[in-house]
Amino acid sequence: RMLEPHPRYRELKARSSTPQGGARAPREPPLTPDEIRDLQTWFHLAWVDPMYRDEEPIRSLLQKGRGFTEAEKRSLLDWGVACAARVIGTYRDAASTGQIEIATSAYHHPILPLLISTDAPREVSPSIRLPIPAFQAPGDAAEHLRRARESHTRRFGAAPRGTWPPEGALNQAALELLREAGFAWCASDEAVLARALGRAEPGGENWTAALCRSYRVETKTGPLAIVFRDRLLSDRIGFVYAAWQPDRAAEDFVTRVLEAGARAREQGVQSPLVTVILDGENCWESYAEDGKPFLDALYGRISAERGIEAVTVEEALARVPPSETLPHVPVGSWIAADLSVWVGHAEKNRAWAALRRVRERDQMAGSDGGLPEDRIAQAFEEILVAEASDWFWWYGDDHQSAHKDEFDALFRSHLIRAYNLLGLPAPATIRRSLRGAPAEGIDGEHIPHIAPTMDGRDTHFYEWRNAELFDAASDQGADHRSVSSMRRVLFGLNEANLFLRVDGVSGKDLENSSILLRVTLPRPLEARAPLAKGPRGALEWIPGGAAKTAEGEDAGEYAVGTVIEIRVPLLRLGASAGTVIHWRVVLEQSGEAVEVIPRLGEFATATLPSDFSAQNWSAT
């Protein structure tokens, strides 16, 4: 639908998709800069709704078709930004006349029952494999709802009355939060209603009467109205009618609504309510002309039909308030009763476990009082983003995308930044992909056991793979440093040594420079790697100095190359098995400290049992 109407777009698609051939096959020349510019322009131009095609610059660009200039491409992008800026006002105006009702969803689109507790699916699926221990953050769920209402009120001038919980996911605990947040009504899927009525699935005796009405749920803070989508009718718009002629599709829809109303009346419902809910942004690219012919036919047919009246949820509830109460609503959503789209698979569970750990660190930082409030707040923002449903949607094998690696990397980047904002290193478990992850045991806390070669370079892929990471770019306060020499610090240990790697210090940064390991516990000590003295050498200890290291005693070592690697003997620190070492990394230039990681607080690294390797070996 997006390519076929536009010959130049089809041509460029075919050119870019042609195999480049092997050693003996003829090679298709790569796209030229002019062709790439045309492709960029057509990518955006094809998405312009037909109702705007007579506006400039859209009309001129469509007529020209090819050979677009940079100025023309920019004019299209500027038009798109200006068009998007009109959206809020258009919806606000329509709502002010009563033509539409605007509902909202939790702010970053999280699955509310899972935020409250990832144990929620056990209510309907006792055997499902879930993260241990559970992720539990009901306060975060409430915060997503608060932000959604605040954002809606700021943009549209009035608080929302209703909400579609993300993915229609509900349980009794989520309903309590919705009412507490101030919502008067919510909506979900008919499968959730079926289970609330004690049925295994929708359908059966008097099902139409059960579906074609609103309900009330009693909560601790008052009643909450709830309606349930007619899945068949909603999905026909979402997935079926795109392949039909618009008039035939509209006639089929209206006929089905009339039939549902007639059946509901026969089953005792005086004023039947048929609820249609779907992802409004997803289906129209599959329709001819972005769905306009179908929508024109549908609205025209509904307007002409005396037996049907289109109303908002608020209007429906005002005319016929709920007369029946659901005593309990079990967990469910529009797509999976056990929420297995977002939890249960090994990859999904590992993502929840990683999120739980950083959330716990954020809570500890808030109670300890050692970090500025703005840093804790920034870390919390990263966590809220990571709680969004779509990260978990793309983990596992139930949905496919060419961009799964990108989703995985983006999810982990939010967790890494949250750790670093809290002055903590990111564990190796989130520095590498969660895709293909094995099932995680109980808790499964990461231990950064490593044994790198001290040669100043990445000797092999696995050398620092299990280390913890601290990204200096995330360790910024109000006095944001534009350029840091130490870009990131990786560290880990074995039974005898603490290993440290510093990335980013090279070239002129090495002149008159040293890396200082500043230890406060178990005893105050400093170990210096004098980078300016050469690419390899022994550590200098303060107090004491390198000259006072006893003959035969291990002073530790450093190596400088593409990276800086440092080995610190635990004996020199007085750190026996089970000791927690508190330390920081300092970059010195001409004897002055110019950078410190972390800027606030210290790393806290627990040493390993003496038999750790013997108890945790593997054959790889």
Phi, psi and omega per residue, in radians:
R1 nan -0.584 -3.095
M2 -1.460 -0.485 -3.071
L3 -1.658 -0.748 -2.930
E4 -0.981 -0.683 -3.089
P5 -1.255 -0.131 -2.960
H6 -2.175 1.742 -3.057
P7 -0.982 -0.763 -3.102
R8 -1.133 -0.678 3.119
Y9 -1.120 -0.750 3.102
R10 -1.081 -0.732 -3.134
E11 -1.066 -0.798 -3.127
L12 -1.186 -0.639 3.087
K13 -1.082 -0.773 3.135
A14 -1.119 -0.717 3.134
R15 -1.110 -0.776 -3.075
S16 -1.281 -0.342 -3.106
S17 -1.666 -0.115 -3.102
T18 -1.198 2.254 3.100
P19 -1.005 2.506 -3.087
Q20 -1.398 -0.160 3.062
G21 1.458 2.860 3.129
G22 -1.689 -2.770 -3.054
A23 -1.115 -0.563 -3.083
R24 -1.874 -0.131 -3.111
A25 -1.481 2.597 3.085
P26 -1.120 2.385 -3.072
R27 -1.737 2.295 3.057
E28 -1.315 2.235 3.136
P29 -1.104 2.551 -3.142
P30 -1.149 2.820 3.102
L31 -1.070 2.411 3.096
T32 -1.371 2.863 3.074
P33 -0.964 -0.666 3.123
D34 -1.153 -0.680 3.124
E35 -1.194 -0.672 3.100
I36 -1.104 -0.711 3.109
R37 -1.123 -0.723 3.075
D38 -1.069 -0.727 -3.141
L39 -1.114 -0.748 3.100
Q40 -1.062 -0.754 -3.112
T41 -1.169 -0.767 -3.129
W42 -1.185 -0.558 3.094
F43 -0.983 -0.750 3.129
H44 -1.416 -0.655 -3.081
L45 -1.117 -0.672 -3.101
A46 -1.135 -0.412 -3.116
W47 -1.520 -0.088 -3.135
V48 -1.217 2.236 -3.129
D49 -1.075 2.483 -3.128
P50 -0.948 -0.489 -3.096
M51 -1.171 -0.244 -3.120
Y52 -1.826 0.089 -2.992
R53 -1.241 -0.245 3.076
D54 -1.614 -0.036 3.084
E55 -1.463 2.661 3.018
E56 -1.603 2.487 0.154
P57 -1.574 0.158 -3.042
I58 -1.053 -0.829 -3.079
R59 -1.048 -0.799 -3.109
S60 -1.158 -0.677 -3.135
L61 -1.183 -0.704 3.100
L62 -1.113 -0.693 3.133
Q63 -1.187 -0.665 -3.121
K64 -1.217 -0.855 2.976
G65 1.432 -0.579 -3.084
R66 -2.746 2.971 3.107
G67 1.188 0.626 -3.106
F68 -1.222 2.546 3.078
T69 -1.623 2.917 3.079
E70 -1.065 -0.669 3.139
A71 -1.114 -0.696 3.122
E72 -1.183 -0.701 3.092
K73 -1.070 -0.770 3.135
R74 -1.131 -0.618 3.135
S75 -1.121 -0.623 3.091
L76 -1.156 -0.781 3.129
L77 -1.113 -0.713 3.111
D78 -1.105 -0.698 3.099
W79 -1.079 -0.739 -3.137
G80 -1.077 -0.723 3.110
V81 -1.111 -0.757 3.140
A82 -1.142 -0.661 3.115
C83 -1.121 -0.787 3.131
A84 -1.078 -0.577 -3.129
A85 -1.160 -0.336 -3.136
R86 -1.520 -0.189 -3.002
V87 -1.086 -0.858 -3.079
I88 -1.030 -0.789 -3.140
G89 -1.098 -0.666 3.133
T90 -1.099 -0.800 3.121
Y91 -1.176 -0.691 -3.141
R92 -1.086 -0.734 3.128
D93 -1.125 -0.736 -3.136
A94 -1.140 -0.663 3.133
A95 -1.203 -0.615 -3.093
S96 -1.160 -0.442 3.115
T97 -1.576 -0.093 -3.096
G98 1.466 0.076 -3.130
Q99 -1.166 -0.595 3.118
I100 -2.370 2.847 2.937
E101 -2.073 2.321 -3.119
I102 -1.790 2.088 3.046
A103 -1.762 3.141 -3.141
T104 -2.459 3.036 3.069
S105 -2.316 2.803 3.133
A106 -0.912 2.521 -2.767
Y107 -0.936 -0.994 -3.127
H108 -1.701 0.314 3.091
H109 1.072 0.914 3.055
P110 -1.517 2.796 3.011
I111 -1.457 1.820 -2.962
L112 -1.000 -0.826 3.139
P113 -1.029 -0.590 -3.129
L114 -1.319 -0.563 3.053
L115 -1.161 -0.667 3.108
I116 -1.128 -0.785 3.029
S117 -2.947 2.262 3.078
T118 -1.257 -0.040 2.998
D119 -1.407 -0.105 -3.049
A120 -0.923 -0.702 -3.099
P121 -1.090 -0.316 -3.123
R122 -1.089 -0.347 3.122
E123 -1.052 -0.580 -3.105
V124 -2.026 -0.207 -3.103
S125 -2.501 1.453 -3.071
P126 -1.063 -0.407 -3.047
S127 -1.628 -0.083 -3.090
I128 -1.122 2.448 3.123
R129 -1.448 2.099 -3.062
L130 -2.156 2.785 3.140
P131 -1.048 2.424 3.082
I132 -2.217 2.124 -0.092
P133 -1.254 2.913 -3.085
A134 -1.250 2.610 2.910
F135 -1.378 2.239 -3.121
Q136 -2.444 1.927 -3.126
A137 -2.541 1.125 3.124
P138 -1.043 -0.519 3.092
G139 -1.129 -0.598 3.090
D140 -1.173 -0.715 3.101
A141 -1.039 -0.756 3.108
A142 -1.107 -0.635 3.131
E143 -1.168 -0.701 3.073
H144 -1.052 -0.702 3.130
L145 -1.205 -0.729 3.126
R146 -1.065 -0.778 -3.123
R147 -1.158 -0.645 3.118
A148 -1.078 -0.773 -3.136
R149 -1.182 -0.703 3.130
E150 -1.118 -0.774 3.137
S151 -1.111 -0.777 3.138
H152 -1.071 -0.804 -3.114
T153 -1.110 -0.721 -3.132
R154 -1.127 -0.657 -3.065
R155 -1.468 -0.634 -3.001
F156 -1.926 -0.022 3.027
G157 1.431 0.022 3.115
A158 -2.699 2.595 3.134
A159 -1.244 2.566 3.120
P160 -1.272 2.485 3.065
R161 -1.496 -0.556 -3.025
G162 -2.258 2.949 -3.131
T163 -2.572 2.493 2.881
W164 -1.741 1.849 3.117
P165 -1.028 2.478 -3.122
P166 -0.839 2.217 -3.119
E167 1.065 0.311 -3.119
G168 1.113 0.336 -3.045
A169 -1.402 2.169 -3.077
L170 -2.474 2.773 2.770
N171 -2.710 -3.124 -3.052
Q172 -1.083 -0.674 3.140
A173 -1.133 -0.673 3.112
A174 -1.162 -0.668 3.106
L175 -1.088 -0.656 3.075
E176 -1.039 -0.769 -3.137
L177 -1.166 -0.667 3.136
L178 -1.073 -0.803 -3.139
R179 -1.179 -0.709 3.126
E180 -1.090 -0.569 3.133
A181 -1.271 -0.314 3.094
G182 2.014 0.096 3.138
F183 -1.358 2.521 3.108
A184 -1.684 -0.483 3.118
W185 -2.552 2.777 3.044
C186 -2.519 3.040 -3.103
A187 -2.440 2.694 3.057
S188 -2.669 -2.893 -3.038
D189 -1.663 2.734 -3.126
E190 -1.096 -0.440 3.094
A191 -1.143 -0.595 3.083
V192 -1.170 -0.713 3.089
L193 -1.068 -0.770 -3.113
A194 -0.977 -0.806 -3.119
R195 -1.237 -0.558 3.076
A196 -1.150 -0.456 3.116
L197 -1.622 0.092 3.109
G198 1.453 0.273 3.120
R199 -1.745 2.620 -3.141
A200 -1.238 -0.563 -3.105
E201 -2.784 2.896 3.108
P202 -1.076 2.673 3.108
G203 1.915 3.098 3.136
G204 1.712 -2.947 -3.029
E205 -1.069 2.259 3.081
N206 0.984 0.507 -3.123
W207 -1.162 -0.676 -3.118
T208 -1.060 -0.692 3.104
A209 -1.122 -0.662 3.135
A210 -1.170 -0.664 -3.063
L211 -1.388 -0.609 -2.992
C212 -1.559 0.916 3.086
R213 -2.793 2.900 3.044
S214 -1.703 2.852 -3.125
Y215 -2.298 2.921 3.077
R216 -2.115 2.461 3.027
V217 -2.110 2.236 3.116
E218 -1.527 2.248 3.090
T219 -2.138 3.035 -3.121
K220 -1.132 -0.430 -3.112
T221 -1.863 0.173 3.082
G222 2.259 3.085 -3.096
P223 -1.347 2.632 3.092
L224 -2.302 2.194 3.095
A225 -1.412 2.618 -3.133
I226 -2.548 2.386 3.064
V227 -2.121 2.771 -3.052
F228 -2.231 2.338 -3.063
R229 -1.239 2.463 2.964
D230 -1.350 1.850 -3.009
R231 -1.114 -0.747 -3.088
L232 -1.081 -0.860 -3.120
L233 -1.147 -0.768 -3.125
S234 -1.086 -0.765 -3.092
D235 -1.267 -0.393 3.073
R236 -1.169 -0.646 3.046
I237 -1.226 -0.741 -3.063
G238 -1.227 -0.581 -2.950
F239 -2.302 -0.239 -2.981
V240 -1.934 -0.884 -2.938
Y241 -1.188 -0.260 3.136
A242 -1.034 -0.492 -3.112
A243 -1.604 0.012 -3.094
W244 -1.764 2.808 2.942
Q245 -1.172 2.413 -3.035
P246 -0.941 -0.804 -3.103
D247 -1.127 -0.709 3.134
R248 -1.155 -0.707 3.127
A249 -1.119 -0.771 3.139
A250 -1.097 -0.726 3.131
E251 -1.119 -0.725 3.129
D252 -1.095 -0.756 -3.123
F253 -1.087 -0.870 -3.102
V254 -1.096 -0.707 3.114
T255 -1.046 -0.751 -3.127
R256 -1.177 -0.649 3.086
V257 -1.120 -0.784 3.125
L258 -1.077 -0.710 3.132
E259 -1.147 -0.697 3.113
A260 -1.114 -0.741 3.111
G261 -1.089 -0.730 -3.139
A262 -1.128 -0.753 3.125
R263 -1.115 -0.726 -3.134
A264 -1.094 -0.702 3.109
R265 -1.132 -0.724 3.099
E266 -1.054 -0.502 -3.110
Q267 -1.656 0.184 2.965
G268 1.816 0.094 3.127
V269 -1.611 2.076 -3.053
Q270 -1.267 -0.754 -3.130
S271 -2.186 1.500 -3.059
P272 -1.143 2.493 3.096
L273 -2.081 2.026 3.091
V274 -1.774 2.082 -3.039
T275 -1.839 2.145 3.136
V276 -2.012 2.106 -3.124
I277 -2.399 2.307 3.072
L278 -2.689 2.863 3.042
D279 -1.155 1.825 -3.000
G280 -1.209 -0.246 -3.073
E281 -1.713 -0.218 -2.899
N282 -1.551 -0.601 -2.869
C283 -1.568 -0.356 -2.880
W284 -1.240 -0.409 3.091
E285 -1.146 -0.317 3.118
S286 -1.526 -0.204 3.137
Y287 -1.582 2.667 2.999
A288 -1.119 2.427 3.088
E289 0.933 0.680 3.086
D290 1.034 0.435 3.067
G291 1.531 -0.058 -3.063
K292 -1.075 -0.799 3.112
P293 -1.040 -0.693 3.120
F294 -1.153 -0.806 -3.111
L295 -1.138 -0.679 3.078
D296 -1.060 -0.783 3.141
A297 -1.147 -0.716 -3.102
L298 -1.157 -0.869 -3.121
Y299 -1.133 -0.658 3.105
G300 -1.113 -0.738 -3.118
R301 -1.191 -0.695 3.116
I302 -1.155 -0.732 -3.130
S303 -1.096 -0.575 -3.097
A304 -1.454 -0.247 -3.063
E305 -1.574 2.005 -3.079
R306 -1.222 -0.380 -3.095
G307 -1.487 -0.005 -3.113
I308 -2.277 2.424 2.996
E309 -2.274 2.220 3.096
A310 -1.424 2.170 -3.128
V311 -2.350 2.772 3.002
T312 -1.404 2.920 3.113
V313 -1.081 -0.748 -3.126
E314 -1.061 -0.725 3.095
E315 -1.113 -0.741 -3.131
A316 -1.088 -0.752 -3.117
L317 -1.206 -0.576 3.124
A318 -1.200 -0.659 -3.108
R319 -1.336 -0.761 -3.122
V320 -2.299 1.532 -3.132
P321 -1.083 2.719 3.128
P322 -1.022 2.368 3.131
S323 -1.960 -0.179 -3.134
E324 -2.094 2.525 -3.119
T325 -1.927 2.351 3.017
L326 -1.607 2.000 -3.083
P327 -1.178 -0.483 -3.128
H328 -2.732 2.336 3.091
V329 -1.953 1.914 3.137
P330 -1.278 2.914 -3.089
V331 -1.114 2.548 3.107
G332 3.054 3.029 3.095
S333 -2.669 -3.095 -3.120
W334 -1.256 -0.324 -3.001
I335 -2.029 -0.463 -3.083
A336 -2.719 2.180 -3.116
A337 -1.114 -0.653 -3.091
D338 -1.622 0.187 3.121
L339 1.009 0.461 -3.061
S340 -1.223 -0.143 3.012
V341 -1.178 -0.430 -3.031
W342 -2.091 -0.109 -3.137
V343 -2.723 2.725 3.072
G344 1.993 -0.673 3.051
H345 -1.314 2.641 -3.099
A346 -0.975 -0.721 3.136
E347 -1.144 -0.787 -3.132
K348 -1.101 -0.759 -3.127
N349 -1.122 -0.666 3.121
R350 -1.165 -0.635 3.087
A351 -1.116 -0.730 3.093
W352 -1.124 -0.684 3.126
A353 -1.114 -0.731 3.114
A354 -1.115 -0.701 3.109
L355 -1.143 -0.710 3.127
R356 -1.044 -0.761 -3.069
R357 -1.105 -0.780 -3.129
V358 -1.246 -0.540 3.079
R359 -1.130 -0.703 3.096
E360 -1.099 -0.702 3.116
R361 -1.118 -0.664 3.121
D362 -1.127 -0.730 3.119
Q363 -1.137 -0.703 3.109
M364 -1.106 -0.719 3.136
A365 -1.107 -0.655 3.131
G366 -1.163 -0.596 -3.122
S367 -1.475 -0.471 -3.117
D368 -1.266 -0.589 3.137
G369 1.333 0.241 -3.102
G370 -1.538 -0.268 -3.120
L371 -1.926 2.625 3.040
P372 -1.047 2.558 -3.091
E373 -1.067 -0.578 -3.101
D374 -1.186 -0.564 3.106
R375 -1.199 -0.738 3.111
I376 -1.119 -0.690 3.132
A377 -1.147 -0.707 3.112
Q378 -1.120 -0.706 3.101
A379 -1.105 -0.690 3.123
F380 -1.104 -0.631 3.088
E381 -1.058 -0.750 3.113
E382 -1.097 -0.665 3.141
I383 -1.167 -0.748 3.123
L384 -1.049 -0.716 3.098
V385 -1.092 -0.721 -3.110
A386 -1.223 -0.229 3.117
E387 -1.460 -0.049 -3.122
A388 -1.097 2.617 -3.005
S389 -1.205 -0.594 -2.972
D390 -1.193 -0.429 3.054
W391 -1.005 -0.793 -3.065
F392 -1.343 -0.494 3.071
W393 -0.986 -0.736 -3.023
W394 -1.524 -0.209 2.984
Y395 -1.340 2.729 -3.119
G396 1.534 -2.998 -3.046
D397 -2.017 0.265 -3.089
D398 -1.566 -0.254 3.059
H399 -2.361 2.523 -3.069
Q400 -2.026 2.512 3.086
S401 -2.763 2.589 3.057
A402 -1.292 -0.123 -3.024
H403 -2.004 0.414 -3.124
K404 -1.069 -0.666 3.135
D405 -1.113 -0.661 3.125
E406 -1.169 -0.738 3.098
F407 -1.062 -0.761 3.131
D408 -1.051 -0.824 -3.116
A409 -1.128 -0.694 3.139
L410 -1.161 -0.746 3.104
F411 -1.019 -0.848 -3.104
R412 -1.169 -0.532 3.141
S413 -1.108 -0.603 3.100
H414 -1.194 -0.678 3.115
L415 -1.180 -0.746 3.134
I416 -1.064 -0.784 -3.132
R417 -1.141 -0.645 3.104
A418 -1.085 -0.805 3.084
Y419 -0.976 -0.876 -3.041
N420 -1.172 -0.608 3.063
L421 -1.118 -0.490 3.092
L422 -1.476 0.095 -3.128
G423 1.318 0.428 -3.078
L424 -2.108 2.605 3.042
P425 -1.317 2.637 3.066
A426 -1.491 2.236 -3.127
P427 -1.139 2.706 -3.102
A428 -1.055 -0.455 -3.107
T429 -1.083 -0.418 3.090
I430 -1.883 0.011 3.018
R431 -1.465 -0.293 3.076
R432 -2.023 2.833 -3.003
S433 -1.026 2.486 3.016
L434 -1.521 -0.130 3.119
R435 -1.242 2.444 -3.115
G436 1.256 0.230 -3.100
A437 -1.202 2.484 3.066
P438 -1.259 2.874 3.077
A439 -1.046 2.393 -3.083
E440 -1.631 2.397 3.091
G441 -1.305 -3.085 -3.138
I442 -1.052 2.191 -3.107
D443 1.128 -1.096 3.070
G444 1.088 0.638 -3.134
E445 -1.075 2.477 -3.038
H446 -1.369 2.435 3.022
I447 -2.067 2.088 -3.035
P448 -1.427 1.123 -3.130
H449 -1.440 2.083 -3.130
I450 -2.474 2.887 3.070
A451 -2.622 1.197 -3.052
P452 -1.288 2.754 3.020
T453 -1.469 2.275 -3.096
M454 -1.452 1.479 -3.127
D455 -2.344 0.081 3.079
G456 1.321 0.359 3.123
R457 -2.671 2.919 3.035
D458 -1.312 1.658 -3.048
T459 -1.164 -0.726 3.078
H460 -2.703 2.931 -2.996
F461 -1.019 -0.691 -3.002
Y462 -1.502 -0.078 -2.976
E463 -0.987 -0.864 -3.118
W464 -1.971 0.238 -3.034
R465 -1.096 -0.565 -3.075
N466 -1.650 0.079 -3.102
A467 -1.334 2.856 3.011
E468 -1.577 2.689 -3.004
L469 -2.181 2.409 2.970
F470 -2.235 2.046 -3.097
D471 -1.631 2.050 -3.084
A472 -1.109 -0.464 -3.123
A473 -1.109 -0.455 3.129
S474 -1.520 -0.183 -3.043
D475 -1.690 1.044 -3.086
Q476 -2.149 2.529 3.059
G477 -1.943 -2.665 3.125
A478 -1.136 -0.511 3.115
D479 -1.578 1.088 -3.022
H480 -1.023 2.182 3.129
R481 -1.508 2.168 -3.042
S482 -1.239 -0.621 -3.121
V483 -2.359 2.244 3.069
S484 -2.079 2.389 3.079
S485 -1.256 -0.801 3.089
M486 -1.420 1.797 -3.093
R487 -1.369 -0.692 3.126
R488 -2.782 2.739 3.136
V489 -2.173 2.261 3.018
L490 -2.007 2.522 3.126
F491 -2.702 2.749 3.092
G492 -2.937 -2.957 -3.093
L493 -2.792 2.855 2.889
N494 -2.103 -2.864 -3.068
E495 -1.153 -0.393 -3.003
A496 -2.006 -0.313 -2.980
N497 -2.441 2.619 2.893
L498 -1.731 2.229 -3.126
F499 -1.920 2.432 -3.063
L500 -2.360 2.389 3.060
R501 -2.264 2.316 3.122
V502 -2.057 2.172 3.110
D503 -1.823 2.505 3.002
G504 1.913 -0.410 -3.125
V505 -1.500 1.950 -3.085
S506 -2.747 3.030 3.072
G507 1.015 -2.257 -3.102
K508 -1.135 -0.393 3.119
D509 -1.078 -0.405 -3.096
L510 -1.365 -0.343 -3.094
E511 -1.187 2.210 3.117
N512 0.992 0.534 -3.063
S513 -2.031 2.704 3.043
S514 -2.481 2.659 2.945
I515 -1.821 2.198 -3.088
L516 -1.969 2.216 3.005
L517 -1.680 1.965 -3.069
R518 -1.822 1.940 -3.079
V519 -1.816 2.361 3.067
T520 -1.911 -0.527 3.088
L521 -2.396 2.477 0.225
P522 -1.365 -0.221 3.020
R523 -2.669 2.620 -3.112
P524 -1.165 2.146 3.121
L525 -2.669 2.765 3.013
E526 -2.357 2.365 3.076
A527 -2.107 2.195 -3.055
R528 -1.929 2.355 2.970
A529 -1.807 1.799 -3.058
P530 -1.377 1.511 -2.999
L531 -1.027 -0.594 -3.069
A532 -1.222 -0.249 -3.092
K533 -1.465 -0.117 3.122
G534 2.480 2.981 -3.045
P535 -1.293 -0.261 3.116
R536 -2.490 2.687 3.073
G537 3.003 3.107 3.108
A538 -1.558 2.674 3.077
L539 -1.272 2.566 3.044
E540 -1.778 2.279 -3.041
W541 -1.827 2.417 -3.114
I542 -2.214 2.128 0.008
P543 -1.318 2.783 3.059
G544 2.189 -0.891 -3.120
G545 1.342 2.760 -3.092
A546 -1.092 -0.572 -3.070
A547 -1.153 -0.396 -3.079
K548 -1.705 0.127 3.018
T549 -1.248 2.180 -3.075
A550 -1.063 2.576 -3.136
E551 -1.046 2.297 -3.130
G552 1.493 -0.168 3.130
E553 -1.445 2.426 -3.101
D554 -1.359 1.945 3.133
A555 -1.528 -0.155 -2.990
G556 1.538 3.074 -3.055
E557 -2.692 2.897 3.043
Y558 -2.433 2.756 3.076
A559 -2.482 2.371 -3.095
V560 -2.054 2.250 3.071
G561 -2.722 -2.167 3.044
T562 -1.222 -0.408 3.018
V563 -2.357 2.991 3.064
I564 -1.907 2.156 3.123
E565 -2.029 2.404 -3.076
I566 -2.347 2.370 3.048
R567 -2.033 2.194 -3.097
V568 -2.060 1.994 3.115
P569 -1.131 2.298 -3.125
L570 -1.172 -0.491 3.117
L571 -1.072 -0.644 3.134
R572 -1.151 -0.412 3.129
L573 -1.562 -0.150 -3.049
G574 1.227 0.541 -3.050
A575 -1.836 1.782 3.071
S576 -1.476 3.118 -3.121
A577 -1.019 2.335 3.113
G578 1.488 0.029 3.107
T579 -1.377 2.508 3.047
V580 -1.756 2.075 -3.137
I581 -1.620 2.264 3.074
H582 -1.881 2.185 -3.001
W583 -2.747 2.855 3.070
R584 -2.424 2.877 3.101
V585 -1.991 2.304 -3.103
V586 -2.170 2.317 2.973
L587 -1.696 2.097 3.111
E588 -1.841 2.469 3.000
Q589 -2.302 2.121 -3.076
S590 0.955 0.664 3.073
G591 1.440 -0.030 -3.129
E592 -1.886 2.406 3.082
A593 -1.278 2.128 -3.120
V594 -1.970 -0.407 3.091
E595 -2.520 2.507 3.114
V596 -2.337 2.350 3.067
I597 -2.262 2.190 -0.126
P598 -1.328 2.696 -3.125
R599 -1.146 -0.629 3.132
L600 -2.100 2.375 3.111
G601 1.356 -2.878 -3.098
E602 -2.460 2.771 2.915
F603 -1.284 2.540 3.063
A604 -2.221 1.907 -3.021
T605 -2.107 2.119 -3.134
A606 -1.501 2.322 3.096
T607 -1.309 2.860 -3.003
L608 -1.692 2.744 2.997
P609 -1.065 2.654 -3.082
S610 -1.115 -0.404 -3.135
D611 -1.846 0.405 -3.056
F612 -1.010 -0.839 -3.096
S613 -1.094 -0.675 -3.133
A614 -1.166 -0.568 -3.100
Q615 -1.543 -0.224 -3.041
N616 -2.302 0.706 -3.130
W617 -1.450 2.774 3.054
S618 -2.608 2.712 3.096
A619 -1.775 1.999 -3.124
T620 -2.261 nan nan
